Amino acid sequence: MTQDWKSRAETMLSRFINDDIDSDTFPSSSKFSPFSLDLAVENSSNSDASSACYDDAYYFGVYDRLRYGCKGCDTDGEFGQCVSLYLSWAKIAFARIIRAYVSSPLCLALAPLILGLLVGFLVGKRSNDSKICSSKPEKKESRIDEIWLRRKLAMGFSRFLGRITMPFRVFSSSSGPRAILTRKVNSDVDLFKDERDKSTRAELKGAVSVRESGVDLRRVPRHVAVIMDGNRRYGKAKYGNATRGHWDGSKTLIEFAKWCIAEGVQVLTVYAFSTENWDRDPSEVSALMSIFCKYCDELRVEAIKQGIQIHVLSTDDTRIPQEVMSGINQMVMETKRCNKFTMNICLSYGGRGEITNACRLIAKDVKEGNLDIDGVDEQALERRMLTGHCCDPDIIIRTSGEERLSNFLLWQAAYSEFFFLKKQWPELQKDDLIGVIRTYARGRKRRYGK
């Protein structure tokens, strides 16, 4: 015996894992194969097992010892001396698996994809099972929440997959099977790629536009309201995807706000999402909420830098997702001290609902004795409107060629000038705004019934 059983066994195990086994160590006979489970171990005495362990290491293989243990080497009478062999085998096997995974670009790309498909299948199966077991009809709000959750999971998995497969994308060729695996998919999840994040940040941080209208500042409209119509039609015509149109529309809004600031407009009100829009397809509603939530923080930071006070006008905020509401509350709270420009974002808003809510507040004040019935007049109602912090709009612009208000600022639009542009909202250019301002200043006379 030149060495103890443990060192000899570990040496043989290491050589076997590394495919460095020759015929001298393990004879060709199946009786002495390391994969054989020699039953002689079970039938032999402790002294025989000890002799086999110390003198004839090849008599029963390393894997036999891993399975049956080695009583002959147990000087304390216990059966657990070979536990270290299990640990050594586990470490070496795990290392080889990791080495094979890292060294194969195909594994780097396919493993996360397969994992994602499996998770998606399980989530979908669970959702289907819950629908079958449910005896009540599914409400639209719950459907929107479900799609919202799935979209968030898809966004997170997309980022995870992008980071995991980065080495494969960098070192793979631009064509062939590998390129197909990394090709971008034209889907809603693609809207939230980092490239689009950087592009929108650049738009937000860009320099303010230069004043070009040449109109006397005293004749520039103080308050411009916009019905941003045509996003879906634009997205379907250009991309074959309505959601992409909403994304481009959000970028146009950023540019439009910069144009208004440059021309001397003081207040901008935009119709972002009406109470009637909740009846649209749940996937589209979820996409719109995701877009708004994505850049709440970006808008907040840039609004503070440029002195923009943001108000979110809503007549039914109970249907807005909690994550969006959190971003809205933070954005409104941190910009309330800004005074260079005011932006009103109408989200889950309806003109009729606004008037109804104001009337309800008046009725409550009268009932509680805070307001006399003779004191109910236009001013009392106006003070309870959501736009009580600003003047009524001088101009209302609607894009896409449609010529109606669509339940937008019904009370405030009593003496507004209307401009209907035959362009989809994402197609709007600064020249369009300048043309409206010039027409208003030079060609429109507001007499207020006099």
Secondary structure as UniProt FT lines:
FT   HELIX           5..17
FT   TURN            18..19
FT   TURN            23..25
FT   HELIX           30..32
FT   TURN            34..35
FT   HELIX           40..43
FT   HELIX           46..55
FT   TURN            57..59
FT   HELIX           62..68
FT   HELIX           71..73
FT   TURN            75..76
FT   TURN            81..82
FT   HELIX           83..103
FT   HELIX           105..133
FT   HELIX           140..164
FT   HELIX           166..171
FT   HELIX           177..181
FT   HELIX           188..192
FT   HELIX           194..205
FT   HELIX           217..219
FT   STRAND          223..227
FT   HELIX           231..238
FT   HELIX           242..263
FT   STRAND          267..274
FT   HELIX           275..279
FT   HELIX           282..294
FT   HELIX           296..306
FT   STRAND          308..313
FT   HELIX           317..319
FT   HELIX           322..334
FT   TURN            335..337
FT   STRAND          341..349
FT   HELIX           351..367
FT   TURN            368..369
FT   HELIX           373..375
FT   HELIX           378..383
FT   TURN            386..389
FT   STRAND          395..398
FT   TURN            400..401
FT   TURN            410..411
FT   HELIX           412..415
FT   STRAND          417..420
FT   HELIX           425..427
FT   HELIX           430..443
FT   TURN            448..449
//
